[in-house]
Amino acid sequence: MFEIVKQNTKIDFLSFSKKFLLISAVVVIASLGVIFIKGFNYGIDFAGGTLVQAKFDKAPDLTKIRTSMEKLDIGEVVIQNFGNEKEVLIRVEKTSKDLQKVSDSIQNSLTQTFAKGSFKIVRVEQVGPQVGAQLKNKATMAVIYALIGILIYISLRFEFTYSVASVIALFHDVLITLGIFSLAGMEINLPIIAAVLTIVGYSLNDTIVVFDRIRETIKASGGKKIPLKEL
């Protein structure tokens, strides 16, 4: 049978610990820098605005749609394909106009630009700026509460020092993920927050497994101090 790693192979990972720590520190600092300098591309969930998703019978000309939207004078409009060439997302963010009127204007403009019956509106979303700000705060607090809960749980199950280490590990994973999103300019919305919390869950699971094995090893040694390499 083909084996990538042969049985009984021992790799001294701790001999690379300083290099790994250096790489990790550089990536974390870079992520912080990108987040503070570039910030996040918040979706309508957090920034507020209007989103209209239309499905056409055949692939529409995006330039034609963009030209028709510019005539409406509703603010900055982002137009892109969604899923396939026949589906189009039209987003208007941070507009000072009434959101319902913006949505109606977009749909009327599409009707005037394309033949009647050649498309259908699949989805319409409207989020006011105040609601968006509230969602942003609640999403941030959800992550913070999750970290605090983890800190308490690990403290009760293991020790306080273990809980601090686990939160640092989670902070590391989440920060790098958010740094990548910021660098790529990817949209931050509610599903992404759910994904971040999922990362927290998986990272915590791995951390608990490692801590559990460390505790068992220490118990088996009779409480004696064990060198880090042996542990």
N, C-alpha and C positions, 0 to 999 in steps of 0.2 A: 504493500500500500504506500502511496506517495505521502511523504511527511515533510512539511515545511520546517518544523522544528523537531529534531530527534528526541526520543524519550530520554529522561534523566539529564537533559541539557540544563546546565546552570549558568545563568547570566548575572553577573555582578552589576545590577542596575545602580546600586549606591555609588559605584566608582564614577558614575556620570552625574551624580547628584548636583554638583556645583554648576555644571554646564546647563542642566535642566532648569535649575533655579534662576540662572542668569537669563536664559531664553524666556522663561515664564515672566520674569520681572520686566524685561524689555517689551514683551507683548502687552502686558498689563498697562505699563506706562504709555505705550503707543496708543492703546485703546482709550485711555483717559484723555490723551491729547486730542485724538480725533473727535471724541464726544464733545469736549469743551470748545474746540475750534469750529467744527462743522455742525455739531448738533444732530438732531434727528429729523427725519422726514415723516412728520406725523400725518396719519391718514385722517379722513373725515371724522372718524370716531372721536379723535382728540382735538383736531384743529377746527372742526365745525365746517359746514358747507353743504353742498348738494351733489349727489351722485345719481346719474341716470345710466342704466345699462340697456342697450338696444340690440336686438337680434335681427339681422337682415336676411333676405332670401338669398342674396349673393354678396360677395365681399364689396363693401362700399369704398368710395374714395375718401380717405381721411382728410385730404386737403380740402375737399369740397365741404366736409362737415366743419372743419376748422374755420373756413371762410364764413360760413353761415353763422357760426357762434360769435365770431368777432363783431358782426353787425349788431348783435344784441346788447353789447356794452354791459356785460354782467360781471366783469372782472376777469381775472386770470383763469383760463380754461385749459384743462389737461385732457387730451383725447388720445386714447390708445386702444389697441385690440385686446380682447380678453378671451383667453382660451383658444379661439380660432379667428380666422380672418373675417368671419361673418358677424361676430359679436364685438361691440364697441362700448367702452366705458367713457363717459363724459363727466369730468369732475370739476366743480367750481368750489374753490376753498376761500375762506375768509372774506366773503363778500358782504358788503354793507346793505345789500338789497334784501327784500323779503324772500325767504327761501322757497316758499310755495310759488311765488311769481317767477322765480328763477327756473324752477322745475317746469312750470307751465310753458315758459318762453322756450326752453330747450326742446320740449316735445313738439310745440307748434312749429319751430324752425325746422325740425327734422321732417315734419309732415309737408311743409312747403318746399323743402329741398328735394325730397325723394317721392316717388310715386306712392299714392295711398295704398296701403296694404302690402307694401314691399318690406315692411319691418314691423316689429312689435316691441313694446317696452317690457323688458323682463323684470327690471328692478328699479325702484326709486328710493333713495335714502336721503334724509334731511336731518342734520344735527346742528343746533344753534351753538355759537361760540361759547356761551356760558355752560351749556351742558357738556360740551367737549372738554372744557377746562376741568369740570367736576369729574368726568370720567378719567382724565389724565391723573388727577390727584388720587382717585380711588385705586387706580391701577398701580401707582407708585406705592401707596400704603399697603396694598395686597402683597407686594413683594417684600416690603419691610416687615409686615406681620408674619409672613412665612419664615423669614430669617430669625425673628425673635422666637417664634414657636419652636423652630429647630434647635435654637440655643438652649431653650428650657428642656426640651425632650432629651437631647444628648446629655445635658448636665445630670438629669435624673437617671438615665440609663447607664451612663459611664461616669465621667468626671467633668468638671467645669473646663479643664484644659482641653479635653477632647472636644467639647462643644465649641470652644473658640476656634480650634483648628478646623472643624467642619464648616463653620460659617465663613472662614477665610477661603476655604476650598470652593464653597458655593459662590462667594463673591467673585472669585477668580473666574469661574466658569461663566457666570452671568455677564460679567464685565466684558470679557473677550467676545462673547456672542453679540452684545449690544454694540461693541466697537466695530465689528464686521458689518452690522446693519447700518451704522452711521457712515462708515467708509464707502459702502456700496450705494448709499442713498436709498436703501430699501424702505418701504413704507412700514411704519409702526402703527399697528391697529390692535383691536381686542384679541383676534386670533393669535397674534404674535405674542401678546402678554401671556396668553394661555400656554403657548409654546415655551416661553421663558420659565414659567412655573413648572412645566413638565421637565425641563432641563434640571431645575432645582430638585425635583423628585428623584430623577435617575441618579444625579450626583450624590444626593443624600443616601440613597440605597447602597451605592458603591462604598461610600465613606463608612457606613455602619458595618458593612461586611469586613472591611479592613480593620476597623476598631475592635470588632468582636474577636477577630483572630489574634490581634495584639493582646487583648485581655486574657484569652485562653492560654497563649504562650507564656505570659507573665505568671498566671496561676500555676501552670505546669512546672515552672522553675522554682516554685515555692516562695515567690515574692522577691527573689534575688534580682539585682540589677543585671540587665542583659545588654551587651554592646549593641549599638544600633544596627550594625551589619548582620549580627546573628538574629536580631529581632525581625 
